[in-house]
Every structure is written in C-alpha cells, then in structure tokens.
C-alpha cells in the first residue's frame, strides 16, 4: 500500500510505502494523509486514491462531491481535550481577574479590592454538542456548573443537563452565563450568530468561539460587547488572519488567539494514534473511524 503523508507525521505500519507530496506519480497512491489545502492542490492527480485521511476535524473547505467512491475521514477527537483546557483556562482567568492582579503586581500595588467570582453555579450553553463540548463539560462539571447542549435537533447527549435544538436558541442563550460555540461550518451555521442571537444573551455573559469563525458575525459581536456581553474568548474568526485594522484587536474585553486552541503535544500523539488505527482498519478491509462521506 502506498501512502502520501506529511514528513512531520511519524507512522510505523507494516507493508506500507511512504511518500511526500513530491512523489512523481500521485495517481499510483492508495491513501492520502494531509491537510485539505494540500489535497485540493493535488486533487486532479489523486483520482485513484481510495482513502483520504484529513488532519483536521473541520472539513468545510473540502468539496465532497466527486469523492463518493472513496473513504474520507476527519481527525475528530484529536484536538478536543486541549481545546477544552484552553476554554477552562481563559474562563478562570476572567472570573479570577488574572489581568487585574497582574497589573497590580506590575504597579507594585498590594490591591485586595479586586472583585472576583467563581465558576460555581454558572450555567453553560454549548452550541454544538460534539467532542469539544463533551470534553469541556467534563472539565467544567466538577466546578459545579450546569450544562445545556444545543444541537441540530435537540436530542439528548450524555453528560448534559438540558437539551435544545439549534432553531430554538432563545431559552438556551438567555439562561446561560457562558456560551461556548464549537459548531461546524455548513450552510445552516454560516453567519448563524448575529445581533439577534447576541441580544438573547444574559447581561454580563461570556461568549467563547472555538468552532468556526464564520459562524459568528464579528461586527455584531463587537456591538454586543458594548451592550450585554461582558467578555469574548475567540480562537477562530470570520477572516483569518484577522486584518491588522480590525477593531477586535484592541477591544479590552476580548481575548484573541490565532486558531491554536487545539495545539498541544498530546494532540500530536492522539492524532498519530488515530491515523495508525485508521490506516490499519482500512488495510484490513474495515471502515476507519470518523468517516464523513
């Protein structure tokens, strides 16, 4: 079996020949492992590939039409743990006023009057109830929070306390102290969260986006931050990289990171384990995990 795989991905599978994208005859390859951008660049030469393994969980930029006779899998689950820890860390930094105490330290001020609060008793609405939401709620639950799951049809999901459909956001948003968005990007979610939805959110609430940037209308979020939303924690954006003149850079109550919430050494190990398992399954004529087509 012949596989195209990035040089930084180390796999040890018997009876496999490994190649980078510099292979002279990509049409002879059985398996493609890589990013969507690389696949798109070589797509016409990969007509004979039988199995496509993406390195990302998201796949909105991959055109699935024309791939019906191939197995296509994403890397769902490889990054959800670090994303959950990222979310918890920044929520705690806001509630415990880390920036204010750091400023007091910088100013050499012994300031014990900074008001702080805790996660205990907070209600969290998860827009998208997949792996990221599950991993996040499992880390937040010991703090004494309650969890609302919002998914496509309001179905019950283990680990959550209440359930709503995506077309019934009013109660989920209005009751939540924290809204965590991990929705995928598709025609139903593109631009889903705008002024109307942010107006539903509780006064003093925190909005987190670790899903897909275009789900959120950035201009409307900035306006909501001047009204009822207290803070925003954003790892993904409508346009990436964020334009240098975008006012979101300078907003005092926005925490920005450059799409790195899932980055961690543990993610690499988990990804390599998933790739190895999936390729072995495919090699043995079985269905790999996370098939998306």
C-alpha positions in Angstrom: 0.0 0.0 0.0 1.3 3.4 -0.9 0.6 6.5 1.3 1.2 10.2 0.9 1.9 11.6 4.4 3.5 14.8 5.7 7.1 14.4 6.9 6.2 15.5 10.4 3.7 12.6 10.9 5.5 9.5 12.0 3.7 6.2 11.3 5.0 2.7 11.7 2.7 0.4 9.8 3.9 -2.8 8.1 3.7 -3.3 4.3 3.4 0.4 3.6 5.4 2.7 1.3 5.5 6.3 2.5 5.8 9.3 0.2 5.7 13.0 0.5 3.7 15.2 -2.0 6.8 15.3 -4.2 6.0 11.8 -5.4 6.3 11.8 -9.2 3.1 9.7 -9.8 0.4 10.6 -7.2 -2.1 8.7 -9.3 -0.5 5.4 -8.0 -1.1 6.3 -4.4 -3.7 4.3 -2.3 -4.0 6.6 0.7 -3.7 10.4 1.2 -3.0 11.8 4.7 -2.8 15.5 4.9 -4.5 18.9 5.1 -7.4 19.9 2.9 -5.3 22.6 1.2 -2.7 20.1 0.0 -5.4 17.6 -1.1 -7.1 20.4 -3.1 -3.8 21.3 -4.8 -3.3 17.7 -5.9 -6.9 16.6 -6.3 -6.8 16.1 -10.0 -3.8 13.8 -9.7 -5.3 11.8 -6.8 -8.3 10.3 -8.8 -7.2 6.8 -8.0 -6.7 7.3 -4.2 -9.0 5.1 -2.2 -8.8 6.6 1.3 -8.4 10.3 2.3 -7.5 10.9 5.9 -7.7 14.6 6.9 -5.5 16.0 9.7 -8.2 18.4 10.7 -11.6 18.0 12.4 -13.2 20.6 10.2 -13.8 19.9 6.6 -16.0 22.7 5.3 -13.4 23.7 2.7 -13.4 20.2 1.2 -15.8 19.5 -1.7 -17.2 16.0 -1.0 -18.9 15.9 -4.4 -16.9 13.5 -6.6 -15.5 11.6 -3.7 -18.4 9.2 -3.2 -16.4 6.2 -4.2 -13.6 7.0 -1.7 -13.4 6.7 2.1 -13.0 10.2 3.6 -12.3 10.6 7.3 -11.5 13.6 9.5 -9.5 13.8 12.7 -12.4 14.4 15.1 -11.4 13.9 18.7 -7.7 14.5 18.3 -7.8 18.2 19.4 -10.9 18.3 21.7 -9.0 17.8 25.0 -6.6 20.7 24.6 -9.4 22.9 23.3 -11.4 22.1 26.4 -8.4 23.0 28.7 -7.9 26.2 26.7 -11.5 27.2 27.3 -11.5 26.4 31.1 -8.2 28.3 31.5 -9.4 31.5 29.9 -12.8 31.4 31.7 -10.9 31.1 35.1 -8.6 33.9 34.1 -11.6 36.2 33.6 -13.6 35.2 36.7 -10.5 35.4 38.9 -9.4 38.7 37.3 -5.9 37.5 36.4 -5.1 40.5 34.2 -6.1 42.9 37.0 -3.9 41.2 39.6 -1.0 41.0 37.1 -1.4 44.8 36.6 -1.3 45.3 40.3 1.9 43.2 40.5 3.4 45.3 37.7 2.5 48.5 39.6 3.8 47.1 42.9 0.3 47.6 44.4 -1.0 45.3 47.2 -4.6 45.5 46.0 -7.0 43.2 47.7 -10.1 45.0 46.5 -10.3 43.5 43.0 -13.7 41.7 42.8 -13.6 38.1 41.8 -16.2 35.4 41.2 -16.2 31.6 40.7 -17.5 29.1 38.1 -19.6 27.5 40.8 -23.4 27.8 40.0 -22.8 29.1 36.5 -24.9 27.8 33.6 -23.1 27.0 30.3 -24.8 26.6 26.9 -22.8 24.6 24.4 -23.7 25.4 20.8 -22.6 22.2 19.2 -22.6 19.0 21.4 -19.8 17.0 19.9 -16.4 16.0 21.2 -15.3 19.5 22.1 -18.4 20.2 24.1 -18.3 16.8 25.8 -14.6 17.3 26.8 -15.3 20.8 28.0 -18.3 20.0 30.1 -16.5 17.1 31.7 -13.8 19.5 32.9 -16.2 22.2 34.0 -18.7 20.0 35.8 -16.5 19.5 38.9 -16.6 23.3 39.4 -20.4 23.0 40.0 -21.7 24.3 36.6 -24.8 23.1 34.8 -24.6 22.3 31.1 -27.1 22.9 28.2 -26.5 21.1 24.9 -27.7 22.7 21.7 -27.5 20.5 18.7 -29.3 20.2 15.3 -32.5 18.5 16.7 -32.4 18.9 20.5 -31.5 15.2 21.0 -30.3 14.1 24.5 -26.5 13.8 24.8 -24.7 12.0 27.8 -23.2 14.4 30.3 -25.5 17.4 29.8 -28.4 18.6 31.9 -30.8 20.1 29.3 -31.1 20.0 25.5 -32.3 22.3 22.8 -32.5 22.3 19.0 -30.4 24.8 17.1 -33.6 26.6 15.8 -34.7 27.2 19.5 -31.8 29.3 20.8 -33.8 31.8 22.9 -34.0 29.9 26.2 -30.6 28.3 25.9 -28.9 31.7 25.3 -31.0 33.8 27.7 -30.3 31.4 30.7 -26.6 30.9 30.1 -23.8 32.7 32.0 -21.3 31.3 29.4 -22.0 30.4 25.8 -19.4 28.1 24.2 -19.6 27.7 20.4 -18.0 24.7 18.7 -20.3 24.4 15.8 -19.0 23.2 12.4 -19.4 25.5 9.4 -22.1 24.5 7.0 -25.0 26.2 5.2 -27.1 26.0 8.4 -24.5 27.6 10.7 -22.8 30.1 8.4 -23.5 33.5 9.9 -25.8 31.9 12.5 -24.8 34.1 15.4 -25.6 37.8 14.8 -27.2 40.7 16.6 -30.5 38.9 17.2 -28.8 36.0 18.8 -26.4 38.0 20.9 -29.3 40.2 22.1 -30.7 37.0 23.6 -27.7 36.5 25.8 -27.7 37.3 29.5 -26.3 40.6 30.8 -22.7 40.0 31.9 -22.3 36.8 29.9 -19.2 35.4 28.3 -19.0 34.2 24.7 -16.5 31.6 23.6 -15.8 30.6 20.0 -13.6 27.6 19.4 -15.5 26.2 16.4 -15.5 28.0 13.1 -15.1 31.8 12.7 -17.7 32.4 10.0 -20.5 31.1 12.3 -20.2 34.4 14.1 -20.8 37.9 12.6 -17.8 39.7 14.1 -19.3 43.2 13.7 -22.4 42.1 15.6 -20.3 40.5 18.4 -18.4 43.8 18.8 -21.7 45.7 19.2 -22.9 43.1 21.7 -19.8 43.7 23.8 -21.0 47.3 24.2 -24.4 46.1 25.4 -24.9 42.8 27.2 -21.9 40.5 26.6 -19.1 41.1 29.1 -16.3 39.2 27.5 -15.4 37.2 24.4 -12.8 34.4 24.1 -12.0 33.9 20.4 -9.7 31.4 18.8 -11.4 31.5 15.4 -12.5 34.4 13.2 -14.6 35.4 10.2 -11.3 36.2 8.3 -8.0 34.5 9.2 -5.5 36.0 9.7 -7.5 38.8 11.3 -6.9 42.1 9.3 -4.5 44.4 11.1 -7.0 47.2 11.2 -9.9 45.1 12.6 -11.1 46.8 15.8 -11.3 43.5 17.6 -7.6 43.5 18.2 -7.8 46.4 20.6 -11.0 45.6 22.4 -10.2 45.4 26.2 -12.7 42.6 26.9 -11.7 40.3 24.0 -9.2 37.5 24.4 -7.8 36.6 21.0 -5.6 33.6 20.0 -4.6 32.7 16.4 -6.5 29.4 15.9 -4.3 27.5 18.3 -6.6 26.2 21.0 -6.1 22.6 19.9 -2.3 22.8 19.7 -0.5 20.6 22.2 2.0 17.8 22.1 -0.8 15.5 23.3 -2.8 16.3 20.2 0.1 15.2 18.0 0.3 11.8 19.9 -3.5 11.4 19.7 -3.5 12.3 16.0 -0.8 9.8 15.2 -2.6 7.0 17.1 -5.8 7.8 15.2 -4.0 7.8 11.9 -2.3 4.5 12.7 -5.5 2.8 13.8 -7.5 4.1 10.8 -4.9 3.1 8.2 -4.7 -0.4 9.8 -8.5 -0.7 9.7 -8.5 0.4 6.0 -5.7 -2.0 5.2 -7.7 -4.9 6.7 -10.8 -4.0 4.7 -12.6 -2.5 7.7 -14.2 1.0 8.0 -11.9 3.6 9.6 -13.2 6.0 12.3 -14.7 9.4 11.6 -15.9 8.7 8.1 -17.6 11.9 6.8 -18.9 10.9 3.4 
